[in-house]
Amino acid sequence: MTTKPMGKMQTCFILYSTLILALFGSYSQYGLNIIPMARASTTPLPVHEWLENVKLEKGETLTELHFFVQNHVSGPNQSVYNVAESAITSSSPTKFGRTQVVDHLITADPEYNSPKVGRIQGIHMLDDLHETALTVNWNIVFTDGTYKGSTLTLLGRLVADTRDGELSIVAGSGKFLLARGIAVKRTISTDPKTSNTVLEYHLYVSTPKAA
């Protein structure tokens, strides 16, 4: 799918509900694309006051992406591993200094075996002495569909064991050249036996119009 300013809305898999259309309809003059990669959200759509008042440069396109991340910390599909620790990690209540590398599967729906969208790959470290929080440096690598071969880079801070979080989109490649925006995360399920979680993501990505 080619990203174009709003006029004819294109979809990657299925259209969002009329609620989504009503929420973002006011952005059509700025070139909003709604590109859901999943069925309608299983949790309330994260809405922020800043988004209601967003102003884009002429010709700039705002795209929303929606998908799920399979965060497996154990089991046959484990996708996060420790690579380094500090001198105090073992005694620190916040595991300060622990550094991990990830390669999480991204899917269209919450189920692990639903259509694949891509991977989240990169590193994060626990770097707060007072609460369990991590600084992340992740790349979203799209492996299937419209954006296959494109990437988005996420940076920021997440607090462990909290339902919601936000990360900055600071760069992109392929169809997301010069991207900027925000990724909104919500934890929708946790397996009490394995601690594996399913994370729902809404990404709001701004890209300039090609010359």
Salt bridges, closest charged atoms under 4 A:
GLU60 OE2 - ARG180 NH2 2.69
GLU64 OE2 - HIS202 ND1 2.82
GLU85 OE2 - ARG98 NH2 2.86
ASP103 OD1 - ARG119 NE 3.01
GLU111 OE2 - ARG39 NH2 3.12
ASP128 OD2 - ARG157 NH2 2.79
GLU131 OE2 - ARG157 NH2 2.83
ASP164 OD2 - ARG163 NH2 3.46
ASP164 OD1 - ARG186 NE 2.69
GLU166 OE2 - HIS48 NE2 3.24
GLU200 OE2 - HIS66 NE2 2.73
GLU200 OE2 - HIS202 NE2 3.77
